[in-house]
Amino acid sequence: MASTICGWCGDRTHMKMMMDPFSLPRGLWKRTFHRNNPATVTTVWMSVFQCSNEKCMRLSVGSAALDVRSGGVKDAMAEAELQWEPAKISRPDFVDVPPEIASTASEAHACLSIGATRGAIALARAVVEATAKSKGITIPGIVAKINGLRDDGTISALTAEASHQIRKDGNSIAHGDIGDEPVSVDDAQAILDFMDVLLDEVFQRPAKLNRLKQRHDERKQGNGVGATPPPAPGGGPG
């Protein structure tokens, strides 16, 4: 099964192939030559997939340009990065996060939802560095910034470790060490999950706890808890 964000329900799900793949007529797709054999051209294959979310179960079309014989197309499509129709662009909101960081994190998710995995990871790296700067950690280098967040107690050691993984993957892209293999959707999703945990720990969770504490204090005051008791009748001691 292929993993993607369903264009109908918006959930990350597995897509079950519902029919045998078929090839598009060559007049409908651009030929691309195999780098080791110019005489060989890839073929665009398509199939119909069903969302595994029980609340959705709707059908989508997945396609990929593959240089395989027809007998191995099913297996090849299960491993390939497919193009999906309909496409679902996901732009989650990050409440309590500074607007410029929140919009960048949302854009990272939007990149992932359309299969732009490298763009998603590069933006996640930018979010990590901007988060440190927002907390007054402006020392040079992203390594030092992440360690600074850890050392001053803003993030845990485990979150710092996850942030360093974002840094490493983001650096590979930013510095041109892209390689021949595409970044898988699952790998990019893991990086964005790390990013979301960082934003929750630095911004969202403290803000939520402060709101809960404020509501608790307001309820106590409304119930008279902690208020000065009225004087006893006659003005004397009770």
Secondary structure, DSSP 8 states (H G I E B T S, - for coil): -EEEE-TTT--EEEEEE-S--EE--GGGS---EETTEEEEE-EEEEEEEEE--TTT--EEEEEEEE-S-GGGHHHHHHHS--EEES--------TTS-HHHHHHHHHHHHHHHTT-HHHHHHHHHHHHHHHHHHTT---SSHHHHHHHHHHTTSS-HHHHHHHHHHHHHHHHHHTT---SS---HHHHHHHHHHHHHHHIIIIIHHHHHHHHHHHHHHHHHHTTTT------GGGS--
